[in-house]
Amino acid sequence: MPSKTIVSTTSAPAAIGPYSQAVWAGDLLFTSGQIPLDPSTGQVVAGDVLDQTRQSLKNVQAVLEAAGLTLSDVVKATVFIKDMNDFPRINEVYATFFPTDCPARSCVEVARLPKDVLVEVEVVAKKP
């Protein structure tokens, strides 16, 4: 395998800047942050932080699937949120995607996210 391999899929939103949806580096896959864009329209999904978290994680899942991986292969997740008061609600949705053997995770409140969304999720996954 080359030192890095790009992963791309139309099942997740196209990059909105000069970056790849994900990159393989050896046995590790690094995804770019996924925001709650509907891949078919490129628009932010309607709804609240629950809906936005769900779509962001669906987009992560689509990128993983394009690389031949699943959510169970995720070893580290980073969640960026606009408001730390949303942390419990984000966890509600997050727990449905990672019900057992959860990956390590960081959650950081940030001043602003692309397209003024409420949440962004990136992960690192390992080839089984």
C-alpha positions in Angstrom: 0.0 0.0 0.0 1.4 3.5 -0.8 2.3 5.7 2.1 -1.2 7.3 1.8 -4.3 6.5 -0.1 -7.2 8.8 -0.5 -10.8 7.6 0.2 -13.7 9.3 -1.5 -17.4 8.5 -1.8 -20.6 10.1 -3.1 -22.5 8.6 -0.1 -21.1 11.4 2.1 -20.9 15.1 1.3 -18.1 16.2 -1.1 -15.3 18.2 0.4 -16.1 21.9 0.6 -12.4 22.8 0.6 -8.9 21.5 -0.3 -9.1 18.2 1.6 -10.0 14.6 1.3 -12.9 12.8 2.9 -10.5 10.4 4.4 -6.9 9.2 4.1 -5.4 5.8 4.7 -1.9 5.9 6.4 -0.8 2.3 6.8 -3.6 0.5 8.8 -5.1 3.7 10.1 -7.9 5.7 8.4 -8.2 9.4 9.2 -11.5 11.0 8.3 -12.0 14.7 7.8 -14.6 16.3 10.0 -18.1 15.5 8.8 -20.7 18.1 9.3 -24.5 17.5 8.9 -24.8 18.0 5.2 -27.2 15.9 3.2 -24.9 14.2 0.6 -27.6 14.4 -2.1 -28.2 18.1 -1.8 -25.1 19.5 -0.1 -27.3 21.4 2.3 -27.3 21.4 6.1 -30.1 19.1 7.3 -33.1 20.7 8.9 -33.6 20.3 12.6 -31.8 20.6 15.9 -28.6 19.3 17.4 -30.0 15.8 17.5 -30.7 15.8 13.8 -27.4 17.4 13.0 -25.4 14.9 15.1 -27.3 12.0 13.5 -26.4 13.2 10.0 -22.8 13.9 10.9 -22.4 10.4 12.2 -24.2 8.9 9.1 -21.7 10.8 7.0 -18.8 9.4 9.0 -20.3 5.9 8.6 -20.5 6.4 4.8 -16.9 7.4 4.6 -15.9 4.4 6.7 -17.9 2.1 4.5 -16.2 3.5 1.4 -13.0 2.4 3.0 -14.3 -1.1 3.8 -14.6 -0.3 7.5 -17.5 0.0 10.0 -18.1 2.1 13.2 -16.7 -0.8 15.2 -13.3 -0.2 13.7 -13.2 3.4 15.1 -10.5 3.8 17.7 -10.7 7.6 18.3 -13.4 10.2 17.7 -13.3 13.9 18.0 -16.6 15.8 18.3 -16.6 19.6 17.9 -19.7 21.3 19.2 -21.0 24.9 19.1 -22.5 24.8 22.6 -21.3 22.5 25.5 -24.9 22.7 26.8 -25.8 20.3 23.9 -23.3 17.7 25.2 -26.0 15.4 26.8 -28.2 15.5 23.7 -25.3 14.8 21.4 -24.4 11.8 23.6 -27.9 10.5 23.2 -27.4 10.2 19.4 -23.7 9.2 19.7 -24.6 6.3 21.9 -26.9 4.8 19.2 -23.9 4.7 16.8 -21.4 3.4 19.4 -23.6 1.3 21.8 -20.7 -0.9 23.1 -16.9 -0.9 23.1 -16.9 2.9 22.4 -13.8 4.5 20.9 -11.7 7.0 22.8 -13.2 10.4 22.3 -12.6 14.1 22.8 -15.4 16.7 22.7 -14.5 20.3 22.3 -16.7 23.4 22.3 -15.7 25.7 19.4 -16.6 29.3 18.5 -17.8 28.4 15.0 -18.0 25.5 12.6 -18.3 25.4 8.8 -21.7 26.6 7.5 -22.5 27.5 11.1 -23.6 24.0 12.0 -23.9 22.8 15.5 -21.7 19.7 15.4 -18.8 18.2 13.5 -17.3 14.7 13.9 -14.0 13.2 12.8 -12.6 9.7 13.5 -9.6 7.6 13.3 -10.3 3.9 12.5 -8.0 0.9 12.3 -8.1 -1.9 9.7 -9.1 -5.1 11.4 
